[in-house]
Amino acid sequence: MALRAFRGEFLSLTCDPRDAGPDGERAIRYEADGLLVVEDGIVVARGHHADLSGRFAQVPTERLPGLVVPGFIDAHVHYPQMDSMAAHGEQLLDWLERHIFPAEMAFAERAHADALAQAFLTEMLRNGTTSALVFATVHEHSVDALFEAALARRMRVISGKVLMDEGPEGLRDSVASGRAGSEALLRRWRGRGRLGYALTPRFALTSSDAQLADAGAFLAEHPEVLLHTHLAENVHECAAVASRFPDAADYLDVYDRFGLVGPRSVFAHGIHLPDRSCARLHESGAGIAVCPSSNLFLGSGHFDFGQADRFGVKLGLGSDVGAGTTFSLLHTAGLAYQAALAREDRLSPFRALYLATLGSAQLLGIADKVGALEVGQEADFVVLDPAATPLLARRTQDAPLAQRLFALQVLGDDRAVARTYVLGGCAWERTA
């Protein structure tokens, strides 16, 4: 691919604003009139247009209307649950039994997995999400379907076969079949496109001690693999885990005893954690995918940003579809602000953007590839339209950057995504 340049208003974060002074300004990288130069899908230059235009005067340049940010990175989402969004009436454990397990049983049919994978990735791109850590199902081909679709779209997707040898009939594997399926998938997809593998025990209650121990062994044997599971999402779930593992210090300690807590571990939710767990997360390098939409929808509670920040816990942002009620990480960033405020913490719009981009990239171990539109990174980005709706247009007209970004997060959704670019190519464009 020849050199291509994009001119527009660029915004990204260089680190977590909580670590960049009282107002986080040192974390903000912003060019009101910037130039982004891309070669073979990789950023080769970025800066103010006035500084770079002479050097790249002969490069074809596309003007991008709106605010350009890195492609959103969903740190926790379930593609098989797409058709179970807005399922009424239950908290987590009953919701799983009533709505989710039956929906996942349909993935026994490969054609069903293929159709959902295509629809899911289209929805992701429509909402500006270009990378994701994705739950599949216990079926090996559920991962094949997702990876084939992602490979064709050149998206960065990490996923893995769900492990649950104590799951319901129809969604139950064994220690041996879980290991064999994970090994086969890793062999089949290792090094292909922008794909990565995640070892995926559903949560502590759906795997035997033997399967959790084998998962820890698998993780130790494969240093390129992530660990992706759920942690302390719901008070009833926490009580059930405490009952099953009475000798564990807390929920996180259950995973720790099986070798599942380390720098490659991504735990979704973490909203009911004692201080000991937060200290251990920081010490181990593990982190939390914060999922404010699903936490509210299932009545689980609000993530404690203040507690996490006191202990320096690594954080990213997840939509958690299908308990999550939106694919839009832009809107989910606004919900994160509201969840923080419910506990009297204030989340700046820049930190919310960080969580949806570089924060999630750091959590998933892909920050060298995506998340900040820096030189050497892959050119995934989103063009946001601050005038996408009449209300947004009124709220953002002549507003300073922070106010425009906050309005986009609180009032925006998929309608505010004008275009989504993957590796410098337009992968989705709003037509109306």
C-alpha distance (Angstrom), angle and dihedral (degrees) to the residues before:
residue distance angle dihedral
M1 . . .
A2 3.81 . .
L3 3.77 122.8 .
R4 3.80 114.2 -73.3
A5 3.77 128.3 -174.6
F6 3.78 132.2 -156.1
R7 3.78 123.6 -159.3
G8 3.77 121.1 -159.7
E9 3.79 148.7 92.1
F10 3.82 107.9 -48.0
L11 3.80 128.2 -165.3
S12 3.80 130.0 175.4
L13 3.81 140.1 142.4
T14 3.78 125.9 -114.1
C15 3.82 96.4 -162.1
D16 3.79 141.2 -13.1
P17 3.84 107.0 -56.1
R18 3.80 88.8 -138.9
D19 3.81 86.3 69.9
A20 3.82 95.9 45.5
G21 3.77 105.9 74.2
P22 3.81 133.2 -75.1
D23 3.81 95.5 -52.8
G24 3.80 97.9 28.2
E25 3.80 92.6 -126.9
R26 3.80 93.7 138.8
A27 3.80 88.8 64.1
I28 3.81 94.4 58.1
R29 3.79 120.7 95.4
Y30 3.80 110.8 -172.1
E31 3.78 137.1 165.1
A32 3.79 114.7 -176.7
D33 3.80 88.1 -164.4
G34 3.77 105.5 20.9
L35 3.77 140.2 163.7
L36 3.81 124.9 -141.3
V37 3.81 116.3 -169.0
V38 3.80 119.5 -161.8
E39 3.80 132.5 -170.2
D40 3.81 122.8 -177.3
G41 3.79 89.7 -14.3
I42 3.83 94.3 -53.3
V43 3.80 127.4 110.6
V44 3.82 108.7 -115.5
A45 3.81 98.6 170.7
R46 3.77 139.3 11.0
G47 3.77 131.3 173.0
H48 3.77 146.1 98.0
H49 3.78 112.8 -28.8
A50 3.79 91.1 -128.2
D51 3.81 90.0 57.5
L52 3.81 98.1 45.3
S53 3.80 106.3 29.3
G54 3.80 94.8 87.7
R55 3.78 93.4 50.8
F56 3.80 92.8 49.5
A57 3.80 99.8 31.7
Q58 3.82 92.7 127.9
V59 3.79 95.8 49.0
P60 3.84 116.0 103.7
T61 3.80 105.7 -108.6
E62 3.80 128.6 -155.9
R63 3.80 118.4 -157.3
L64 3.81 112.8 -135.0
P65 3.80 115.5 -153.9
G66 3.78 115.6 -147.9
L67 3.79 134.1 16.3
V68 3.82 114.8 -33.9
V69 3.82 118.3 -150.1
P70 3.81 133.0 166.3
G71 3.78 116.0 -81.3
F72 3.79 110.9 -83.9
I73 3.81 117.1 -104.2
D74 3.80 116.3 -148.8
A75 3.80 107.2 -151.0
H76 3.81 95.3 -168.9
V77 3.80 129.0 20.5
H78 3.84 137.3 140.0
Y79 3.79 114.0 -139.2
P80 3.85 94.7 -171.1
Q81 3.81 89.3 58.9
M82 3.80 95.8 59.1
D83 3.80 92.7 104.9
S84 3.81 91.4 46.7
M85 3.79 95.3 62.7
A86 3.81 112.9 128.1
A87 3.83 93.1 22.4
H88 3.78 104.3 165.1
G89 3.72 137.3 -127.2
E90 3.81 116.0 11.6
Q91 3.78 144.6 91.0
L92 3.79 120.6 -130.9
L93 3.81 107.3 -71.6
D94 3.81 95.9 39.3
W95 3.82 90.3 41.3
L96 3.80 89.7 56.6
E97 3.80 92.7 50.2
R98 3.78 96.5 43.1
H99 3.80 103.0 37.9
I100 3.79 115.2 7.8
F101 3.76 108.0 43.9
P102 3.83 92.1 51.4
A103 3.81 90.1 48.7
E104 3.80 92.1 50.8
M105 3.81 92.3 49.4
A106 3.82 87.3 67.1
F107 3.80 87.4 68.4
A108 3.78 89.0 77.9
E109 3.81 81.9 90.3
R110 3.80 112.2 74.1
A111 3.81 92.5 -152.9
H112 3.80 89.6 59.3
A113 3.81 90.8 52.2
D114 3.81 91.4 49.2
A115 3.80 93.1 51.3
L116 3.81 94.1 47.6
A117 3.80 92.9 45.9
Q118 3.80 91.5 55.3
A119 3.80 93.5 46.4
F120 3.81 91.5 45.4
L121 3.80 95.6 52.5
T122 3.79 91.7 45.6
E123 3.78 89.1 54.4
M124 3.79 91.1 47.9
L125 3.79 92.8 53.7
R126 3.80 91.5 44.4
N127 3.79 87.4 58.5
G128 3.80 94.9 45.9
T129 3.80 97.5 -103.9
T130 3.79 112.4 141.4
S131 3.84 101.8 164.8
A132 3.79 131.6 35.6
L133 3.79 147.6 168.3
V134 3.79 102.1 -133.5
F135 3.79 135.1 -166.2
A136 3.80 113.0 -140.8
T137 3.85 123.0 178.9
V138 3.78 135.8 -90.2
H139 3.82 88.1 -88.5
E140 3.79 113.5 98.9
H141 3.79 92.3 -144.0
S142 3.81 91.2 56.8
V143 3.82 86.0 72.9
D144 3.81 92.5 43.6
A145 3.80 90.3 54.0
L146 3.81 93.2 50.1
F147 3.80 94.6 44.2
E148 3.81 93.7 48.3
A149 3.80 91.2 51.3
A150 3.83 92.8 45.3
L151 3.80 92.3 47.4
A152 3.79 90.7 54.7
R153 3.81 90.9 51.0
R154 3.83 93.3 43.6
M155 3.81 91.0 -126.1
R156 3.80 124.6 153.9
V157 3.80 105.3 -117.2
I158 3.80 130.7 166.0
S159 3.79 118.5 -166.6
G160 3.78 144.8 139.6
K161 3.77 145.5 -171.5
V162 3.80 112.8 -76.9
L163 3.81 115.5 -115.2
M164 3.81 116.1 -145.4
D165 3.79 116.9 143.1
E166 3.81 89.5 164.5
G167 3.78 94.7 48.6
P168 3.79 125.8 116.0
E169 3.78 123.0 -69.7
G170 3.79 107.9 -78.1
L171 3.81 93.5 30.4
R172 3.78 99.3 54.9
D173 3.78 125.4 113.6
S174 3.81 129.2 173.8
V175 3.77 133.0 -120.7
A176 3.80 89.6 -101.4
S177 3.81 97.4 44.4
G178 3.79 92.1 43.7
R179 3.78 91.1 53.3
A180 3.83 93.4 43.7
G181 3.80 93.2 49.2
S182 3.79 92.9 48.0
E183 3.80 92.1 48.2
A184 3.80 92.2 48.4
L185 3.80 93.2 49.7
L186 3.78 92.4 47.8
R187 3.81 91.2 51.3
R188 3.79 92.1 46.2
W189 3.79 98.2 49.3
R190 3.80 106.3 26.0
G191 3.81 111.1 127.6
R192 3.80 96.2 4.0
G193 3.79 117.6 134.7
R194 3.79 113.7 -51.8
L195 3.80 95.7 -34.5
G196 3.79 128.6 130.2
Y197 3.78 135.8 -176.5
A198 3.80 128.2 -121.8
L199 3.78 124.5 -169.5
T200 3.79 101.8 -131.5
P201 3.81 122.2 -164.2
R202 3.79 103.0 173.0
F203 3.79 95.4 -133.2
A204 3.78 138.4 -50.2
L205 3.80 95.7 -81.8
T206 3.82 96.3 56.4
S207 3.81 98.5 52.8
S208 3.80 129.2 65.8
D209 3.77 120.7 -126.7
A210 3.80 87.1 -104.8
Q211 3.79 92.9 55.3
L212 3.80 92.8 46.2
A213 3.79 89.7 50.5
D214 3.80 91.1 49.2
A215 3.81 89.3 49.0
G216 3.79 89.3 55.3
A217 3.80 90.3 50.8
F218 3.82 91.4 48.7
L219 3.80 91.2 50.4
A220 3.80 91.4 50.9
E221 3.81 91.4 49.1
H222 3.82 94.8 51.0
P223 3.82 112.4 49.0
E224 3.82 92.8 -178.8
V225 3.82 93.1 60.3
L226 3.81 125.9 95.2
L227 3.80 125.9 -143.0
H228 3.82 111.5 -129.9
T229 3.79 122.6 -177.1
H230 3.82 145.3 121.7
L231 3.79 127.8 -84.6
A232 3.80 134.6 -172.8
E233 3.79 96.6 -24.5
N234 3.80 101.6 146.1
V235 3.81 134.8 22.3
H236 3.82 93.0 -127.0
E237 3.79 90.5 49.8
C238 3.82 90.4 49.6
A239 3.80 90.6 50.7
A240 3.81 91.4 50.4
V241 3.80 91.4 49.8
A242 3.81 91.2 49.1
S243 3.81 89.5 51.0
R244 3.80 93.4 50.5
F245 3.82 95.3 43.5
P246 3.82 103.8 35.3
D247 3.81 93.3 162.0
A248 3.83 94.7 56.4
A249 3.79 117.8 100.8
D250 3.81 90.5 -134.8
Y251 3.81 141.4 -33.2
L252 3.81 94.4 -71.2
D253 3.79 90.0 50.5
V254 3.81 88.9 61.4
Y255 3.80 89.5 63.7
D256 3.79 92.4 38.8
R257 3.81 91.9 57.8
F258 3.80 89.0 59.7
G259 3.81 96.3 47.3
L260 3.79 95.1 -103.8
V261 3.82 100.3 123.7
G262 3.79 115.3 86.0
P263 3.80 144.9 104.1
R264 3.82 91.7 -63.6
S265 3.82 94.3 51.9
V266 3.81 119.4 111.3
F267 3.79 115.0 -171.3
A268 3.80 119.4 -169.5
H269 3.83 119.5 -137.1
G270 3.82 109.3 -7.9
I271 3.79 92.7 -178.6
H272 3.83 97.4 141.4
L273 3.79 103.0 49.3
P274 3.81 130.0 141.0
D275 3.78 118.3 -133.8
R276 3.81 89.7 -103.7
S277 3.81 90.3 63.8
C278 3.79 93.1 49.7
A279 3.79 91.1 50.2
R280 3.80 89.7 50.1
L281 3.82 92.4 48.0
H282 3.79 90.0 54.2
E283 3.79 93.5 44.4
S284 3.82 92.8 49.6
G285 3.82 97.1 42.5
A286 3.80 91.7 -121.5
G287 3.78 119.2 137.1
I288 3.78 148.4 -163.4
A289 3.79 131.2 -110.2
V290 3.81 102.3 -145.7
C291 3.82 112.6 -143.4
P292 3.82 109.5 -174.9
S293 3.79 97.1 166.2
S294 3.80 96.6 55.9
N295 3.79 92.8 38.9
L296 3.79 89.1 59.3
F297 3.82 95.1 40.8
L298 3.82 94.0 53.2
G299 3.80 93.6 40.3
S300 3.80 91.0 -118.5
G301 3.81 99.3 137.3
H302 3.80 138.6 -110.5
F303 3.78 127.2 -60.4
D304 3.81 113.6 -109.8
F305 3.81 104.2 -126.6
G306 3.79 91.4 172.5
Q307 3.79 92.5 57.3
A308 3.81 92.7 45.0
D309 3.79 91.7 49.4
R310 3.80 93.3 49.1
F311 3.80 88.0 59.4
G312 3.81 97.1 36.6
V313 3.80 94.7 -119.5
K314 3.80 115.1 -178.4
L315 3.83 110.2 -115.5
G316 3.79 140.1 -168.8
L317 3.80 134.3 168.0
G318 3.80 129.3 -106.4
S319 3.79 133.4 -173.7
D320 3.83 91.4 -153.4
V321 3.79 91.9 -156.8
G322 3.07 122.2 -150.0
A323 3.82 96.1 38.3
G324 3.78 83.1 32.6
T325 3.78 111.0 80.4
T326 3.81 99.0 -146.2
F327 3.79 139.2 41.1
S328 3.80 88.4 -151.1
L329 3.79 111.7 107.5
L330 3.80 86.1 -175.7
H331 3.80 89.7 64.0
T332 3.82 91.4 37.2
A333 3.81 87.5 58.5
G334 3.80 87.5 57.9
L335 3.80 90.2 49.8
A336 3.80 89.2 51.6
Y337 3.81 87.8 58.2
Q338 3.80 89.8 52.6
A339 3.81 92.9 46.7
A340 3.79 90.1 51.3
L341 3.80 92.4 48.2
A342 3.81 90.4 51.9
R343 3.81 85.7 66.4
E344 3.83 92.2 41.5
D345 3.81 94.2 -103.7
R346 3.80 121.0 129.7
L347 3.80 118.8 -138.1
S348 3.79 114.1 -164.9
P349 3.82 118.3 -138.2
F350 3.80 88.4 -116.9
R351 3.80 92.6 54.7
A352 3.81 90.0 47.0
L353 3.81 88.5 53.6
Y354 3.80 89.7 47.7
L355 3.81 90.6 54.7
A356 3.82 90.6 52.2
T357 3.81 93.8 48.2
L358 3.80 126.3 14.9
G359 3.81 94.1 14.0
S360 3.79 91.9 57.7
A361 3.81 90.3 43.1
Q362 3.81 90.8 54.5
L363 3.79 90.9 46.3
L364 3.82 90.8 52.8
G365 3.80 94.4 43.8
I366 3.80 94.2 -116.7
A367 3.82 100.9 106.0
D368 3.78 90.4 116.0
K369 3.81 87.2 62.6
V370 3.82 108.0 35.2
G371 3.77 144.9 0.8
A372 3.81 107.6 73.4
L373 3.84 110.4 42.0
E374 3.79 90.4 -122.9
V375 3.80 124.4 156.1
G376 3.79 109.0 -77.6
Q377 3.80 94.2 26.5
E378 3.79 126.2 111.3
A379 3.80 113.4 -92.0
D380 3.80 100.6 -116.5
F381 3.80 111.7 145.8
V382 3.78 144.7 149.8
V383 3.79 130.1 -136.5
L384 3.81 109.4 -143.4
D385 3.79 120.9 -158.6
P386 3.83 111.4 -146.2
A387 3.82 88.9 -168.4
A388 3.81 95.7 50.9
T389 3.80 92.0 122.6
P390 3.82 130.1 24.1
L391 3.80 90.4 -112.1
L392 3.81 93.1 50.4
A393 3.78 90.3 47.6
R394 3.81 91.2 54.0
R395 3.79 93.2 44.8
T396 3.80 96.3 47.9
Q397 3.80 102.1 37.4
D398 3.81 108.9 123.7
A399 3.81 89.8 -13.3
P400 3.81 122.8 145.5
L401 3.80 118.2 -104.9
A402 3.81 98.2 -97.3
Q403 3.79 92.1 50.3
R404 3.81 92.7 47.7
L405 3.80 91.8 49.4
F406 3.80 92.7 47.4
A407 3.80 91.8 49.2
L408 3.80 90.0 50.6
Q409 3.80 90.3 51.8
V410 3.79 96.2 47.1
L411 3.81 101.1 34.4
G412 3.80 100.0 25.1
D413 3.77 134.2 85.4
D414 3.82 135.8 149.7
R415 3.82 89.5 -35.6
A416 3.80 89.3 67.7
V417 3.81 92.3 59.0
A418 3.78 106.4 93.4
R419 3.83 96.6 172.7
T420 3.78 139.5 -3.1
Y421 3.80 120.0 -151.7
V422 3.81 125.4 -160.7
L423 3.80 117.3 -167.6
G424 3.79 89.3 -15.4
G425 3.80 94.8 -53.0
C426 3.79 124.9 108.5
A427 3.79 106.5 -108.7
W428 3.80 97.4 172.2
E429 3.80 135.3 14.4
R430 3.78 129.3 -175.8
T431 3.80 109.6 -121.0
A432 3.79 99.8 -167.6
